[in-house]
């Protein structure tokens, strides 16, 4: 797992742990599917790429690339391909999970009512990434694609294909939040949100 924002880390991670340890140890394959459902996603040439994390990669290049937020980090090159934060290419990779697993649990980092707005930094993004036109196009369409994908996700939830966990609130935590009390409360909210639905999670994983 990689975390490109504090909200992602403090709500997503504790919820992931609860879901993972709901699965008995003997069902190792199911546990692996749980991890896949929460898995890494990367940005390449305007689309998403899904890369394994080499166990002996001491530089953690793949992990660095996966959380390389535009404008704040350089473009990483892996196997001759440029990479940035995968959330741009596939912010909620639930379809990827369904391709590999029978059960997919999706932990959102925003409340259900959240709607993404167009990026106010687009002018700077166009200038900074003019050599990556597919990336610029992806950023221009990001809000529309993201909001549409969430609606499709909620429809899949209504159809029983996925289980969705979402925070009631992000408690005002910013991506670069420094207030440790806010961070502690968000962590606790993520953990408690999963605990409150523990039986539902278990029933879903049992099928």
Secondary structure as UniProt FT lines:
FT   HELIX           6..7
FT   HELIX           8..12
FT   HELIX           13..22
FT   TURN            25..26
FT   HELIX           28..37
FT   STRAND          42..44
FT   TURN            45..46
FT   STRAND          47..49
FT   TURN            55..56
FT   TURN            58..59
FT   HELIX           61..66
FT   TURN            70..72
FT   STRAND          76..78
FT   TURN            79..80
FT   STRAND          81..85
FT   TURN            86..89
FT   HELIX           94..100
FT   STRAND          104..107
FT   TURN            112..113
FT   TURN            120..121
FT   HELIX           122..128
FT   TURN            129..131
FT   HELIX           133..140
FT   HELIX           142..158
FT   TURN            159..160
FT   STRAND          162..165
FT   TURN            171..172
FT   TURN            175..176
FT   HELIX           180..196
FT   HELIX           198..206
//
